[in-house]
Amino acid sequence: MSITRESAAAATAGAPPSGEPPASEVASQAEVSFDTEPGRYRHWKLAVDGAVATLTLDVAEDGGIAGGYELKMNSYDLGVDIELYDAVQRLRFEHPEVRAVVMTSGKERMFCAGANIRMLAQSSHAWKVNFCKFTNETRNGIEDATACSGQTYIAALNGTAAGGGYELALACDQILLIDDGSSAVALPEVPLLGVLPGTGGLTRLVDKRGVRRDRADVFATTAEGIKGAKAVAWRLVDETATARDFAAAVGRLAQAAVDRSTRPAGGTGITLPPLRRSADGDSDGDVICYDHLRIEIDRPAGAATIVVAGPAGPPASLAALHAEGAASWALAAVRELDDAILRLRVNEPDVGTWLLTTRGDPAAVAATGALLLAHADDWLVNEIIQYWKRTLRRLDTTSRSLIALITPGSCFAGLLLELALAADRQYMLDGIFEDDADPAPPAVLRLDGFNTGLLPGSGGQSRLRVRFTGCEADAAAAAAAAGRDLTAAEAARLGLVTETPDDLDWADEVRLVVEERASFSPDALTGMEANFRFAGPETCETKIFGRLTAWQNWIFQRPNAAGPAGALRRYGTGQRADYDRKRV
């Protein structure tokens, strides 16, 4: 089977013929929901057999999240990835017994043809960006499960893996390719589509798998891909197996992963029930309420206020935390925050400024954090901590202006202080609101182990450390203040907040920053914020988000890719793309 004709990057789902207007944009479809569970999956099958789980990709061609395309040859769209993300989460929380996860295909001779090209061709730029970002985050979550949860992912390629399909395999710890004379791995986006593999393919080739860069160059410009012994020799896959020996090889790799896993035995899983969420609103805004989180959208201002409520008190013990399960504040709040970020990203693109605040008792947040810190080696506590880490990284990579508002009655301590440290600016009221009939005590901040290294950003450093890049003494002084309540004056002295207005100036300061943000170019703000948020050393993850994703989305918009004679529009028509040969 020829990859060039049948399976490159996202298949003969194809782009519209040259000159034909694209179908209605995906982004114009109904509001996107990230709610799902295995009984509702249309594209994945999840099976658990003791310590080994199997995720089988068997995409329903008519199951696209929007109309206008078919998901042929196991190509995927956002809906397919939403199911995958849900499965990865459930394996971590609901199946502590699982130590190895085999990812394979339910279709013969085709593992995955990658992102659906017709879907991409008809999508708005914003939709493509959000799709690629969520897909990247899901792949990173697979790697995080291997690194931090002892659940090793193994790609069992029982057919060709092209484009995003191979990128999915690259996220796994090991790759086994069937040696049947035709199945290959390929990243054909450059030669066939005029774009780049958008979910970490180029970076993982050289940074993760150690593919020599000259070989990576040849591979990424060879539409047919590479198969068999050459794929092993070039480190594109770890090993191959004939069809007769394939199942045995998968079993051997899975058992080896089980044997070396550090995941504790004997844990009882935590069921993840549907989130409770309600919404009310009008043309000027909406109010969306969860159990521990509230979103107030002001559309004329282009802003949303996100209020996270702290716990009523800490769990009485580790056993009590396990007994509460998904109802425990530490897990429920982060699930709600994760869902809120995703929904606002996709469904509210015009809401460009997020005001982050909290309500509750800082002492209760600190006590909850202390219990988690004391039992960080417990499997459930570890999963909760890792979930907070991933969700805060999702916040970091969100193209919205993030402004933290620290006022009396807020509880920016430990876990929740990370929300403020993730923000682009922090405003902390100095004193109280004098007009309140029953004023709350002045706001305080409290640092703990969550802020000094337990929740690193994508660059591998804490947000506190990134905040003081190049100023080691300032970073050390701030870290030394951990464990005590800091007033506005102390927080300002330590460099933990941007401004400390008093009651008289507070409302004007907040109004001005929201109005100012709305007056700037959203594109310029996105670029500026991303540069500042990822100060410090680079990692594979920061390269994927900060370098590859940015270039990929720029290239996707260029006429050579997206124009009437571009490669995306002409793919599948038999016509070659008409490129502007000038280098930019």
N, C-alpha and C positions, 0 to 999 in steps of 0.2 A: 504493500500500500504506500503510495507516495504522500509524504508529508506536505510537499509543495502544493499538491492539488486538493488534499482532503482534510488535513488536520492541523495546519499551521495556525498557531496563536489563537484562533477562535473560530476556526471552522468555516465551513461552507454555509453557515448561517448567513455569512456574507454581508457586504455593504450594499446600499442601494446602487443601481446602475448610474453611470456618469450622467449628469444632467438632470437626474430625477430628484425632486426635492426630498429631503429626509422626512421620515415619518414624524408625527407629533412627538415632542420631546418627552422623554421619560419623566422629567421633573414635573411635568404638568399633570401627572397621574395623582390618584388619591394619596392622602397622607400615609407615610410609611410607618409601619409598626415593626418593632423588633421583638414582639412577643411570639414565642413558639415553644414547642416541646416535642419530644420524639414521636408521639402519637399523631402529630400534625405534619411531620416532615413529608415533603414530596420528592426530595432529591437525595437524601442521605438515609442509610439504614445503619442503626447503631445496635450492635450485638455484644454482650459481655459474657465471657466464658472464664470464670475464675479470675486469674490475674491478667488475662489478655482480653482486650476489647478490639473489635473490628468496626471500622467506619467504611462503609461501602458507598461510593458515589455512583448513583444511577439516576441521572437527571431526567426529569419529565420534560419532554420537548415542548409541551404546551403549558408549562408551569412558570413562565416568566413573570416577574413581579409587575411588568407592564406589558401592554400590547405592542404589536408591530414586529415581533421577531419570534423565532423558534430556537430553543436551546438544543441544537443538534450536536451530536458527537460529544456528549458530556461537557459542552461549553457551559459557562456559568454567568450569572448576573448577581445583583445584590441579594436577591432572595435566597439563592443557593448558599451564599456566604453567611447570611443571617442564621441559617440552620447549622452550618458548620460551627459558627461561634457558640451557639447554644450547646451543641454537643460537646465541645471542648470544655465549656464551663461545667456542664453536668458530670462529665467524667472526673473532674477535679473534686467536686463537692459531693456528688451522690455515689461515687464509686471509689472509695479509698482503697479497695482491694485491687484495683487495676494498676498494673505496673508497666504494661506495654500496650501501645495502641497501634494496630495495623491499619493503614489507610490504603484502600484498593478500589477497584472499579467493578461495577456490575455489568459492564459491557465488554464484549469480546474485542480484543486487539486495540482497545482505546481506553487509556486511563483517563485523560482529560485533555480537551483541545483548547483550554484556556478561556479567557473572557470572551463573551459573545460579541463578535465584531458588529453585527447589525445593531445590537443594543448600544454599543459605543458610538456608532455612526449617527444614531438618532438622538443621542443624549445631549443635554446642555453641558457646557463646560463645568458648571458647578456640580452637576450630578456626577460627571466623570471624576472630579477631584474627590468628592465624598466617597464614591465607590472605591476608588483606588486606596484612599486613606483607611477605610474600614477593612478592606481586604489585607492591607499591610499589617494593621493592628491584629487581625485574626491570625495571620502567619506568625507574627511575633509572639502571640499568645501560645501557639503550639510550641515554639522554641522555649518559652518560659516554663511551660508544663514539664518539658524534659529537664530543664536546668534546675528548677526550683521545687518541683513536686514529685520527682521520681517516676513520672509517666513518660516513658520514651516512645516517641512516634517513629514508626517505620513505614516508608513508602514502598508498597508492593506493587510495582508497575507491571500489570498484566497486559499492557498494551502501550501504545505511544503516549508520551507526555509532552505536549507542545505548549509553548508560551506560558500562560499562567498556570497550566497544568503542571509543567515542569517546575515552576516557581513554588507551587504547592508541595511538590516533592522535596525541593530544596529546603523547605522549612522543617522537614523531618530530620531526625538524627542520622538515619541510614536510608539508603536507596537501593532497592533490589529491582533489576530490570529483567523482564523475560527475554530469553534469547531464542526468538522464533524466526529469525531471518528478516523480519520487517519492522518490528517495534523499535522505536528510537526515542531519544530525548532531543528536544530542540527549543531554541529561542529564536524564532524566525521573524520577529517584529521588524528588525532593521531591513532585511532584504525584501520582505513581502508587504509590509504595511507602512513603512516610513516613520515608525515610532520606536519606542524602547519598551522592553518588558518592565511593567510599572509596579510590580510588587516584589522588588528586591532581587530580581534575577541576576543582574550584572554584579551587584555588590556581593551577594552570597557566593557567586562563582569564585571570586578571587579572595575575598576576606574570610569566608567560612570554609569553603572546600579546598582552597589553596590551588585552584586551577591556574597554571602558568598564564600570564596575561597574553602572550602571543597565541597560545592555544585558545584562550577565551575569545580572542578577536576572531579567529577562524570559526569557532563554534557559533558565535553570535551573528556571523554573516553567512552561515551555511543553512539555507532554508530546509534542506532535507534532514538536518539533524545528524546525530552520530549514534551508532548502536553497537551492541556486542562488546567484544574484547577492547576495542578502541575507546569506548565510553568508560570502561574501567581504567584503562591505562591513563586516560586523560583526567581521571578523578571526577568525572561527571556523575558517575554512580559508584557504589561501593562494590557490587558484584552482580553477576548475571546468573541465571539458571534456566535450563531448558523447560519447556512446558511440562514434561514428565516429572521433573524434579522441583518445580516451582513451589508447590504447596509445602513440601518438606523444608525447603530453604527458608520460606516465610516462618514456619514453625520454629526452626532452629534459631533464627535471629530474634524472634519474640521471646523464646525461652531464655536466651542469653541476656536480653534486656531485663527480664523478670529477675534473673539471678543476681544481677548487679545493682538493682534498684535499692535505694535507701528508704523507700516509702514504707512507713510503719505498717505492720500487719495487725489485723484484728479490729480496725476502725469500723464504726457504723456510719453509713452515709447520711448526708443531710439533704432532704428533698427540697428542691427549689420550686416553690409554688408560683403561680402567676402573680405579678405585682398588682397591688390595688392602686388604681389611678382614676381620678375624675377630672373633668374639665368643664369650664363655664366661661363664657366671654361674649364679646361683640366685635364689631369691625375695628375698634380701637385697641383691642387687646384680649388676652385670655388669662385665666387663672387655672393652673394645673396643679392638682394636689395629690401627693402620695402620703403615706403614713408618716414619713419623717422629712419630707421635702416639699417645698412649695415654689412654683414658678409664676411670676407675675409679668406678663408681656405687655409692654407699652409700645405699640407699633408706630404711632406718630413720632416717638422719640428714637425708635430703632433700638430699644433696649429691653433687656429682661432682667428682673431681679430674681436670683436663685437663693432661697433661704433653706439652709439645712438645720434641722432641729437636732440638738444633742440628746443624749440618753437621759432618762429620768434618774438613772443610777447605774452603777456597774453590776454585772452578773455577780451573784454571791460567790461563785467558785467556777473553776474550769468545768466541773460536771454540770453546773447550771447553764453554762454557755452551750455545751453540747445538747442539753435538754431543750433549750430554747430554739436551737437550730437556726433556720432561716428567719425566724422571728426576732432573733437577737439584734440589738441595735447595730452592732459592729458590722454585721453582714447585711441586714436589711437596708441600712442607710447607703452603703456603697452600691448595692444593686440599683437602688433608686437613682443615685447620682449618675451611674453609668448609663441607665436608660434615658435620663433627662438630657445628658450631653448628646447622645446619639439622635434623639428625637429633635432637639433644637437645631443640631447641625443640618439635618436633611430637610426638615419641614419648615424651618423658619430662617431662610437665608438672608432675609432683609433685617433681621434682628442682630446687629453687628456688635453691640456692647452688652456684656454680661456683668451685672453687679452681684458679686458673691458676698453673702453674709450668712450669719449663723444665729441661732437663738437657743439659749439654754444655760446650764450651769457649767462653767469651765472646770470646776472640781470633779463633776461627774464624768466629763470627757477624759480628764486626766486619770481618774481612777479606772475607767474602762481600759484606757491605754496601758496602765500599769499592769493590769491583769493579763493583757495580751503579751506584753513584753516579758512577763514572768514565765509565760508558757509558750514561748515562740517556737519551741521544738515539737509541740503538739500538732498533729496533722491538720486539724481543722483551723487552729489558730494560724498556722502557716498559710493555709489557703486564704483566710480572710486578709492577712497582711499582704499577700501577693496580689489579691484582688484590688485592694486599695492602691498598691503600687501601679498596677496596670491602668486603673481608672484615672489616676492622677496624670499618668503619661498621656492618656487620651485627652485630658484637659489641656496639657502642654501643647499637643499637636493640633488643637482646635483653632481654626482661623477666625477667632473672635477677640475683641479687646476685653480683657479680664480686669476688672476693678474690684478690689476687696474693700468693703465698708465695715469698719470695726466700731461698734457703738455699744452703749450700755445695754446689757441683756444678751450680748453675743457671747459665744463660747469658743473662741479661737485658741484651742489648746491641743497639743499633740497632733493626732490625726487630722483634726479640722484646721489646725494652723497651717497645714500643708496647702489648703485651698488659698489662703492668703499669700503664702510664699510662691504659689504657682501664678498668681496674678501679676499683671504688668505694673500695677500701682496699688498701694495700700493707703487708705485714708482712715485714720483713727481719731475718734472724737476725744478731745482733751476735756474731761469733766463729764457733766451730765446734761440732759435736755431739761432746761429750767422750767419749761412749760408743762412738763408731764405732771399729772396729778399725783402719781405715785412713782417717782423716778427710780429707775434701777441704778445700782452702784456703777461707778465709772468702769469702762471696759478695761480688761487686762488681756495680755497674751501670756501663754506658757509653753515653753519648749520642753521636749523630752526626747527619748531615743528615736522616735519616729522622724524627728526633724534633723537629727544629727547623723543619719546614715542608713536607717532601716528602710526608707522609701526612696531609693535613688531614682533620678530621672533617667531619660534615655541615654545620657552621656555617662552613666555609671556613678555620678556624684549626687550628693544630696542637694536639694534646692537651696538650702542655706549656704552650702559651699559655692554653688554656682552664683548665688547672689553677691558673694564677696570675692569673685574671681580676681586674682592678682593682689588681694589684700588679706594675707594670711592672718595678720594680727586681728583684723576686724572679725574674721570668721571665728577665730579662737575665742574672742571676747563674747561674741553672741552665743557660741556653744557653751561657754562657761556659765551663762545665765540660765541654763536648763534647770527645771525643777522649781522655779519660783515665779510668782505672778509679776508681770511687768506692766507698769502704768504707761500711759501715752508718752510721758516725758522720757521714761527709761527706754521704751521701745525706739523712740526717735534717736536717743543718744547712741543706742547700739546699732542703728541703721536698719531696723526691722520694718519700718514704715516710711512712706513717702512724705506725707504731710499729717499734721495733727491740728486741724481747725478746732475752734471752740464752738459753742452752741450758736453764737451769733453768725458765724461764717459758714457753718456746716451745709445748710441747704443750698446756698449759692455755689459753694465749691463743687458739690456733687452735680448740680445742674450744669455748671460750666464744663465739667469734664465730659459729661454725656453729650452736650451740644457740640463741643469741640470735636469729639470723636466722630460724630455724625457728619461733620463738615469736611472730613478728610477723605481721600480716595481709599476705598476698602482694599484695593489691591496693594497700595503702598503700605497700608497698616499691616496687612498680612505679612508682607515681606519684612518689614521692620520688626514686628513682634517675634517672628520666628528666629530672626538673627539674634535678638537679645535673649530669648528663652533658652537657647542652646549654646550658651557660652561654655568655654572649657574644651576639654579633649573630645575627639570624635570617637564613636563606636560604629559597629556595623549598623545598629539601629538608627543612630543619628544620620548616617550617610543615606540610608534608605529614605528617611523622611525629609531631610534637609537638602539632599543633593539629587538623588535619583528621582524622587517624586516630583520635585520642582522642575527638573529638566524634562521629565516625561510629560508633564502636563503642558509645559511650554511647547514642546515639539508636537503634541497632539493638536494644538491650535494653529500651527503653521500651515500655510497653503499647500506645502508639499505633502502633508498628511490629510488635512481636512478640507482643502479647497475642491472645487468642482472637478479638477483633473488630478487630485491628490490620491495617494495610495489607499487610504481608507475608503474613499468613495468608489474607486475603480476595482478594488479587490473582488474577485469572483466574477468579473464581467468579461475577462479575456483581454482587456485593454491594459497596457502598461501605464503607470503613473507618469505624468509629465512634470518633471522636477525643475524648479528654478535652481540652477547649478551654483549660484553664488553662495559661498560660505558666510554665515552670519556670526 
